[in-house]
C-alpha cells in the first residue's frame, strides 16, 4: 500500500491551477477555492489517486 508523501505534484494544466508541488493544507485550500468548479475538484482528486 502506498503512503502519501505529504506533497502533491500538479502538472501543467488548463484549469487555472499553478503547476508545482502542494502540501496537504494547500491541496485543501485549492479544493475550497474551486469547490464550485467540479472539473477542477475532479482533476485534483485524480492527482491524489494512488
C-alpha positions in Angstrom: 0.0 0.0 0.0 1.4 3.4 -1.0 1.7 6.1 1.6 1.0 9.8 0.8 4.3 11.7 1.0 2.8 14.9 2.2 3.1 16.7 -1.2 1.2 16.6 -4.4 2.5 17.5 -7.8 0.1 19.3 -10.0 1.3 19.2 -13.6 0.8 21.9 -16.2 -3.0 22.2 -16.9 -5.6 24.4 -18.5 -7.8 24.7 -15.3 -6.1 27.7 -13.7 -4.1 25.8 -11.1 -0.4 26.7 -11.0 1.9 23.9 -11.7 4.0 22.8 -8.8 4.2 20.8 -5.6 1.5 21.4 -3.0 1.4 20.5 0.7 -1.7 18.8 2.1 -3.1 22.0 3.5 -2.5 23.7 0.2 -4.5 21.0 -1.5 -7.3 21.6 0.9 -7.2 25.3 0.1 -7.3 24.5 -3.6 -10.4 22.3 -3.1 -12.1 25.0 -1.1 -11.2 27.7 -3.6 -12.5 25.7 -6.6 -15.4 23.9 -4.9 -17.8 25.5 -7.4 -15.9 24.0 -10.3 -16.4 20.3 -10.4 -13.9 19.7 -13.2 -11.1 21.2 -11.0 -12.1 19.1 -8.0 -12.1 16.0 -10.2 -8.7 16.9 -11.6 -7.2 17.3 -8.1 -8.9 14.0 -7.0 -7.3 12.3 -10.0 -3.9 13.6 -9.0 -4.4 12.3 -5.4 -5.3 8.8 -6.6 -2.5 6.2 -6.0 
